[in-house]
Amino acid sequence: AAENLAEARRFVRGLTSPLDSGTLESRLAALCADAARRAAAAGGHLACGFRVDGPPVPLHAAYEATLLRAAQSLLANVASHAGATQAVLTLGYSPDSVSLDVFDDGAGFEPRSLPSAPRGDGTGFGLLSLRERVSDLHGELSVESAPGEGTVVALRLPLEPAGADPDANSGLGGGQA
């Protein structure tokens, strides 16, 4: 039993990725590097940059999870649909919000063509579920694109004013790590 437990623990440790630990900033940077590696492994090229604007502040775990999952989903969209050679993730901190902008120089599309419900083939739910998740946190999601012009997806989540009770308004703003 002890040997089996030790083996199971080694296996679980082996499943841990750079996205599972560290600061939000380090996990987003690792995600960018991973997207570039995956593109190269598939025979393509995607230069993926990451930058931080503003001084980082502690965020509630739900905010960190939403920002990380958004970046994963959006970079997957870039890899699957955009035909981009460059992507940039920008994590921005301001006194009243935290934002994540994902830019790519790919093919672009007409945002009005986005589905309002998942397609019959099981696709088309990524941006829909992301928009719902952001809305649940009282945030906003916008998509700017045009055919041949690339795409920018921006999400903003509100932070609570300094000194506010972090448990008020669902406790999902800044001030809680």
Phi and psi restraints in degrees (value plus and minus 20) as a CYANA .aco file:
   2 ALA   PHI     -83.6   -43.6
   2 ALA   PSI     -60.6   -20.6
   3 GLU   PHI     -85.0   -45.0
   3 GLU   PSI     -61.9   -21.9
   4 ASN   PHI     -83.6   -43.6
   4 ASN   PSI     -61.7   -21.7
   5 LEU   PHI     -83.1   -43.1
   5 LEU   PSI     -63.9   -23.9
   6 ALA   PHI     -81.9   -41.9
   6 ALA   PSI     -61.5   -21.5
   7 GLU   PHI     -84.9   -44.9
   7 GLU   PSI     -62.0   -22.0
   8 ALA   PHI     -82.4   -42.4
   8 ALA   PSI     -60.8   -20.8
   9 ARG   PHI     -85.0   -45.0
   9 ARG   PSI     -60.8   -20.8
  10 ARG   PHI     -82.0   -42.0
  10 ARG   PSI     -61.3   -21.3
  11 PHE   PHI     -82.5   -42.5
  11 PHE   PSI     -66.8   -26.8
  12 VAL   PHI     -83.2   -43.2
  12 VAL   PSI     -63.1   -23.1
  13 ARG   PHI     -80.0   -40.0
  13 ARG   PSI     -55.8   -15.8
  14 GLY   PHI     -88.4   -48.4
  14 GLY   PSI     -42.3    -2.3
  15 LEU   PHI    -101.3   -61.3
  15 LEU   PSI     -35.5     4.5
  16 THR   PHI     -88.2   -48.2
  16 THR   PSI     112.2   152.2
  17 SER   PHI    -133.3   -93.3
  17 SER   PSI     148.3   188.3
  18 PRO   PHI     -81.4   -41.4
  18 PRO   PSI     -36.4     3.6
  19 LEU   PHI    -100.0   -60.0
  19 LEU   PSI     -30.7     9.3
  20 ASP   PHI    -112.1   -72.1
  20 ASP   PSI     -28.6    11.4
  21 SER   PHI    -167.7  -127.7
  21 SER   PSI     145.6   185.6
  22 GLY   PHI      76.7   116.7
  22 GLY   PSI    -196.3  -156.3
  23 THR   PHI     -94.2   -54.2
  23 THR   PSI     142.4   182.4
  24 LEU   PHI     -77.0   -37.0
  24 LEU   PSI     -62.2   -22.2
  25 GLU   PHI     -81.9   -41.9
  25 GLU   PSI     -64.4   -24.4
  26 SER   PHI     -88.3   -48.3
  26 SER   PSI     -55.0   -15.0
  27 ARG   PHI     -89.3   -49.3
  27 ARG   PSI     -58.4   -18.4
  28 LEU   PHI     -87.8   -47.8
  28 LEU   PSI     -58.8   -18.8
  29 ALA   PHI     -83.2   -43.2
  29 ALA   PSI     -61.5   -21.5
  30 ALA   PHI     -84.4   -44.4
  30 ALA   PSI     -58.2   -18.2
  31 LEU   PHI     -81.9   -41.9
  31 LEU   PSI     -61.9   -21.9
  32 CYS   PHI     -81.8   -41.8
  32 CYS   PSI     -68.1   -28.1
  33 ALA   PHI     -81.2   -41.2
  33 ALA   PSI     -59.5   -19.5
  34 ASP   PHI     -85.1   -45.1
  34 ASP   PSI     -59.9   -19.9
  35 ALA   PHI     -81.9   -41.9
  35 ALA   PSI     -61.4   -21.4
  36 ALA   PHI     -85.2   -45.2
  36 ALA   PSI     -61.8   -21.8
  37 ARG   PHI     -83.6   -43.6
  37 ARG   PSI     -63.1   -23.1
  38 ARG   PHI     -83.8   -43.8
  38 ARG   PSI     -61.2   -21.2
  39 ALA   PHI     -81.9   -41.9
  39 ALA   PSI     -63.7   -23.7
  40 ALA   PHI     -84.2   -44.2
  40 ALA   PSI     -60.4   -20.4
  41 ALA   PHI     -84.9   -44.9
  41 ALA   PSI     -47.9    -7.9
  42 ALA   PHI    -108.3   -68.3
  42 ALA   PSI     -15.5    24.5
  43 GLY   PHI      68.8   108.8
  43 GLY   PSI     -10.7    29.3
  44 GLY   PHI    -128.9   -88.9
  44 GLY   PSI    -189.6  -149.6
  45 HIS   PHI    -160.7  -120.7
  45 HIS   PSI     104.0   144.0
  46 LEU   PHI    -157.6  -117.6
  46 LEU   PSI      89.1   129.1
  47 ALA   PHI    -102.6   -62.6
  47 ALA   PSI      97.7   137.7
  48 CYS   PHI    -137.4   -97.4
  48 CYS   PSI      97.1   137.1
  49 GLY   PHI    -126.7   -86.7
  49 GLY   PSI     135.5   175.5
  50 PHE   PHI    -154.3  -114.3
  50 PHE   PSI     116.9   156.9
  51 ARG   PHI    -163.6  -123.6
  51 ARG   PSI     137.4   177.4
  52 VAL   PHI    -139.9   -99.9
  52 VAL   PSI     110.0   150.0
  53 ASP   PHI    -130.4   -90.4
  53 ASP   PSI     107.0   147.0
  54 GLY   PHI      67.7   107.7
  54 GLY   PSI     140.8   180.8
  55 PRO   PHI     -95.2   -55.2
  55 PRO   PSI     108.0   148.0
  56 PRO   PHI     -80.1   -40.1
  56 PRO   PSI     126.9   166.9
  57 VAL   PHI    -147.3  -107.3
  57 VAL   PSI     134.8   174.8
  58 PRO   PHI     -82.9   -42.9
  58 PRO   PSI     118.5   158.5
  59 LEU   PHI    -141.4  -101.4
  59 LEU   PSI     131.2   171.2
  60 HIS   PHI     -82.6   -42.6
  60 HIS   PSI     128.6   168.6
  61 ALA   PHI     -77.0   -37.0
  61 ALA   PSI     -55.4   -15.4
  62 ALA   PHI     -84.5   -44.5
  62 ALA   PSI     -55.6   -15.6
  63 TYR   PHI     -87.8   -47.8
  63 TYR   PSI     -66.5   -26.5
  64 GLU   PHI     -80.5   -40.5
  64 GLU   PSI     -64.0   -24.0
  65 ALA   PHI     -82.9   -42.9
  65 ALA   PSI     -62.5   -22.5
  66 THR   PHI     -84.5   -44.5
  66 THR   PSI     -63.7   -23.7
  67 LEU   PHI     -85.7   -45.7
  67 LEU   PSI     -61.8   -21.8
  68 LEU   PHI     -87.2   -47.2
  68 LEU   PSI     -66.8   -26.8
  69 ARG   PHI     -84.4   -44.4
  69 ARG   PSI     -56.2   -16.2
  70 ALA   PHI     -82.3   -42.3
  70 ALA   PSI     -66.5   -26.5
  71 ALA   PHI     -81.7   -41.7
  71 ALA   PSI     -63.0   -23.0
  72 GLN   PHI     -80.4   -40.4
  72 GLN   PSI     -68.2   -28.2
  73 SER   PHI     -84.0   -44.0
  73 SER   PSI     -64.1   -24.1
  74 LEU   PHI     -89.4   -49.4
  74 LEU   PSI     -58.4   -18.4
  75 LEU   PHI     -88.6   -48.6
  75 LEU   PSI     -52.9   -12.9
  76 ALA   PHI     -84.1   -44.1
  76 ALA   PSI     -60.0   -20.0
  77 ASN   PHI     -82.6   -42.6
  77 ASN   PSI     -62.5   -22.5
  78 VAL   PHI     -78.7   -38.7
  78 VAL   PSI     -67.5   -27.5
  79 ALA   PHI     -85.7   -45.7
  79 ALA   PSI     -58.2   -18.2
  80 SER   PHI    -102.8   -62.8
  80 SER   PSI     -54.3   -14.3
  81 HIS   PHI    -141.3  -101.3
  81 HIS   PSI     -47.4    -7.4
  82 ALA   PHI    -104.2   -64.2
  82 ALA   PSI     -50.0   -10.0
  83 GLY   PHI      43.7    83.7
  83 GLY   PSI      11.8    51.8
  84 ALA   PHI    -101.5   -61.5
  84 ALA   PSI     134.8   174.8
  85 THR   PHI    -129.2   -89.2
  85 THR   PSI     -31.8     8.2
  86 GLN   PHI    -162.5  -122.5
  86 GLN   PSI     118.9   158.9
  87 ALA   PHI    -159.6  -119.6
  87 ALA   PSI     125.7   165.7
  88 VAL   PHI    -153.6  -113.6
  88 VAL   PSI     106.8   146.8
  89 LEU   PHI    -122.3   -82.3
  89 LEU   PSI     110.3   150.3
  90 THR   PHI    -144.6  -104.6
  90 THR   PSI     100.9   140.9
  91 LEU   PHI    -120.5   -80.5
  91 LEU   PSI     100.1   140.1
  92 GLY   PHI    -138.9   -98.9
  92 GLY   PSI     115.7   155.7
  93 TYR   PHI    -134.0   -94.0
  93 TYR   PSI     109.1   149.1
  94 SER   PHI    -148.5  -108.5
  94 SER   PSI     150.6   190.6
  95 PRO   PHI     -79.0   -39.0
  95 PRO   PSI     -47.9    -7.9
  96 ASP   PHI    -136.9   -96.9
  96 ASP   PSI     -18.7    21.3
  97 SER   PHI    -178.6  -138.6
  97 SER   PSI     144.5   184.5
  98 VAL   PHI    -143.5  -103.5
  98 VAL   PSI     122.4   162.4
  99 SER   PHI    -154.0  -114.0
  99 SER   PSI     137.0   177.0
 100 LEU   PHI    -155.0  -115.0
 100 LEU   PSI     101.7   141.7
 101 ASP   PHI    -135.6   -95.6
 101 ASP   PSI     112.6   152.6
 102 VAL   PHI    -142.4  -102.4
 102 VAL   PSI      95.9   135.9
 103 PHE   PHI    -130.3   -90.3
 103 PHE   PSI     121.1   161.1
 104 ASP   PHI    -157.7  -117.7
 104 ASP   PSI     134.9   174.9
 105 ASP   PHI    -120.0   -80.0
 105 ASP   PSI       8.9    48.9
 106 GLY   PHI    -100.6   -60.6
 106 GLY   PSI    -179.5  -139.5
 107 ALA   PHI     -86.3   -46.3
 107 ALA   PSI     -44.8    -4.8
 108 GLY   PHI      49.1    89.1
 108 GLY   PSI     157.1   197.1
 109 PHE   PHI    -184.5  -144.5
 109 PHE   PSI     154.9   194.9
 110 GLU   PHI    -111.3   -71.3
 110 GLU   PSI      91.0   131.0
 111 PRO   PHI     -75.7   -35.7
 111 PRO   PSI     -48.1    -8.1
 112 ARG   PHI     -84.9   -44.9
 112 ARG   PSI     -35.9     4.1
 113 SER   PHI    -104.1   -64.1
 113 SER   PSI     -23.8    16.2
 114 LEU   PHI     -83.1   -43.1
 114 LEU   PSI     118.1   158.1
 115 PRO   PHI     -88.9   -48.9
 115 PRO   PSI     129.4   169.4
 116 SER   PHI    -113.3   -73.3
 116 SER   PSI     -26.5    13.5
 117 ALA   PHI    -169.9  -129.9
 117 ALA   PSI     137.9   177.9
 118 PRO   PHI     -76.6   -36.6
 118 PRO   PSI     126.4   166.4
 119 ARG   PHI     -93.4   -53.4
 119 ARG   PSI     142.1   182.1
 120 GLY   PHI     -81.9   -41.9
 120 GLY   PSI     -45.9    -5.9
 121 ASP   PHI    -105.3   -65.3
 121 ASP   PSI     -13.4    26.6
 122 GLY   PHI      68.4   108.4
 122 GLY   PSI     -15.9    24.1
 123 THR   PHI    -122.7   -82.7
 123 THR   PSI     152.2   192.2
 124 GLY   PHI      69.3   109.3
 124 GLY   PSI      -6.6    33.4
 125 PHE   PHI    -122.2   -82.2
 125 PHE   PSI     -27.9    12.1
 126 GLY   PHI     -81.1   -41.1
 126 GLY   PSI     -77.9   -37.9
 127 LEU   PHI     -88.5   -48.5
 127 LEU   PSI     -53.0   -13.0
 128 LEU   PHI     -82.7   -42.7
 128 LEU   PSI     -67.3   -27.3
 129 SER   PHI     -90.2   -50.2
 129 SER   PSI     -54.2   -14.2
 130 LEU   PHI     -84.9   -44.9
 130 LEU   PSI     -64.4   -24.4
 131 ARG   PHI     -79.7   -39.7
 131 ARG   PSI     -60.4   -20.4
 132 GLU   PHI     -85.5   -45.5
 132 GLU   PSI     -64.0   -24.0
 133 ARG   PHI     -83.3   -43.3
 133 ARG   PSI     -62.9   -22.9
 134 VAL   PHI     -85.3   -45.3
 134 VAL   PSI     -61.9   -21.9
 135 SER   PHI     -82.8   -42.8
 135 SER   PSI     -58.6   -18.6
 136 ASP   PHI     -80.2   -40.2
 136 ASP   PSI     -45.8    -5.8
 137 LEU   PHI    -117.3   -77.3
 137 LEU   PSI      -4.2    35.8
 138 HIS   PHI      44.8    84.8
 138 HIS   PSI       8.4    48.4
 139 GLY   PHI    -123.8   -83.8
 139 GLY   PSI    -193.7  -153.7
 140 GLU   PHI    -152.4  -112.4
 140 GLU   PSI     127.3   167.3
 141 LEU   PHI    -149.4  -109.4
 141 LEU   PSI     112.3   152.3
 142 SER   PHI    -151.0  -111.0
 142 SER   PSI     130.0   170.0
 143 VAL   PHI    -146.5  -106.5
 143 VAL   PSI     103.9   143.9
 144 GLU   PHI    -140.8  -100.8
 144 GLU   PSI     105.2   145.2
 145 SER   PHI    -183.1  -143.1
 145 SER   PSI     142.3   182.3
 146 ALA   PHI    -175.6  -135.6
 146 ALA   PSI     127.7   167.7
 147 PRO   PHI     -73.5   -33.5
 147 PRO   PSI     108.4   148.4
 148 GLY   PHI      59.9    99.9
 148 GLY   PSI     -18.8    21.2
 149 GLU   PHI    -133.9   -93.9
 149 GLU   PSI     -18.7    21.3
 150 GLY   PHI      61.6   101.6
 150 GLY   PSI    -194.6  -154.6
 151 THR   PHI    -163.2  -123.2
 151 THR   PSI     124.6   164.6
 152 VAL   PHI    -147.6  -107.6
 152 VAL   PSI     104.4   144.4
 153 VAL   PHI    -133.0   -93.0
 153 VAL   PSI     106.5   146.5
 154 ALA   PHI    -144.2  -104.2
 154 ALA   PSI     114.0   154.0
 155 LEU   PHI    -147.9  -107.9
 155 LEU   PSI     123.4   163.4
 156 ARG   PHI    -149.3  -109.3
 156 ARG   PSI     112.8   152.8
 157 LEU   PHI    -140.4  -100.4
 157 LEU   PSI     112.1   152.1
 158 PRO   PHI     -94.1   -54.1
 158 PRO   PSI     121.9   161.9
 159 LEU   PHI    -123.1   -83.1
 159 LEU   PSI     131.0   171.0
 160 GLU   PHI     -96.4   -56.4
 160 GLU   PSI     128.1   168.1
 161 PRO   PHI     -78.7   -38.7
 161 PRO   PSI     130.0   170.0
 162 ALA   PHI     -74.1   -34.1
 162 ALA   PSI     114.7   154.7
 163 GLY   PHI      65.1   105.1
 163 GLY   PSI     -23.4    16.6
 164 ALA   PHI     -94.8   -54.8
 164 ALA   PSI     133.5   173.5
 165 ASP   PHI     -87.4   -47.4
 165 ASP   PSI      95.8   135.8
 166 PRO   PHI     -84.9   -44.9
 166 PRO   PSI     -36.4     3.6
 167 ASP   PHI    -109.2   -69.2
 167 ASP   PSI     -30.3     9.7
 168 ALA   PHI     -94.5   -54.5
 168 ALA   PSI     134.9   174.9
 169 ASN   PHI      34.3    74.3
 169 ASN   PSI      26.6    66.6
 170 SER   PHI      55.1    95.1
 170 SER   PSI     -19.0    21.0
 171 GLY   PHI      45.2    85.2
 171 GLY   PSI       8.3    48.3
 172 LEU   PHI    -129.2   -89.2
 172 LEU   PSI      -7.9    32.1
 173 GLY   PHI    -111.9   -71.9
 173 GLY   PSI    -181.7  -141.7
 174 GLY   PHI     -91.5   -51.5
 174 GLY   PSI     152.5   192.5
 175 GLY   PHI      77.4   117.4
 175 GLY   PSI     -35.4     4.6
 176 GLN   PHI    -137.4   -97.4
 176 GLN   PSI     110.3   150.3
